[in-house]
Amino acid sequence: MKHNALVVANWKLNPIGFDEAKNLLTELKKKLKKVNSTTIVVTPPFLFISDFSKSLKGGEIKLGAQDVFYEEIGPFTGEISAGQLVGFGVSHVIVGHSERRALGETDEQVNKKIQAIIKRRMTPIVCIGEKNRDEQGTFFNDIEAQIKGLAKGLLAKDIVKVVIAYEPIWAIGTGKTATVEDVKEMQLFIVSTLTKLYDRKTAEKVTLLYGGSVKASIAKELYEQGGMSGFLVGGASLNANEFSGIVNATIS
Ligand code: PGA
């Protein structure tokens, strides 16, 4: 099934200053005036969301967040809820990024966050990926466990609202992008795992992204042959030229 393309900028903990963040957004807005069917999402640090929500209103770029807490309100120091994000026009939320899982986030928490996001009618972008690859392919077991974990308790009508971003940890921030073959193989594996949990039609409705050292120079080949519907971009999303090059690679 052909999905509309989706390209997500994960700014992580960047940039350090608000002025730099605003400048980067202004540059991106200039470069990405007309993007046809590709959906573009920028996920800045939480602090910038309030300002960005005004400057992105009615434009081509959608506003996302890098995480959320699964409770709506109450004594949870330091947390931000799905209801609060929705109030600022956030449409997409990344969950289960490997950098958060490394800080202790569990499959169970990821699953609760997905449910909280769907309840607020936003789109969860759920990251999965193996630490390392081995010749025997046992890393596929980890991927399967992560898919089962994220899908736990989700009905077919909910799983089709989820975006799954395959981000092999060895490829994140290392400059070692996965090959087209690796990405294609993983796309087929994710669809077949979802087919076992639901059915083929449902599985094919789930939007899949690739992330991990995506650069403009290889984006077109990866997009056209990797079988995924777009990208989750870290480092390259902090450079307006690179990021717009990646977006353009998804426009035929
Ligand atoms: P990268 O990060 O593009 O810098 O590898 C991707 C991500 O972590 O989402």
Residues whose N, C-alpha, C, O or C-beta is under 5 A from the ligand:
A	BS01	PGA	N10 A171 I172 G173 T174 G211 G212 S213 V214 L232 V233 G234 G235 A236
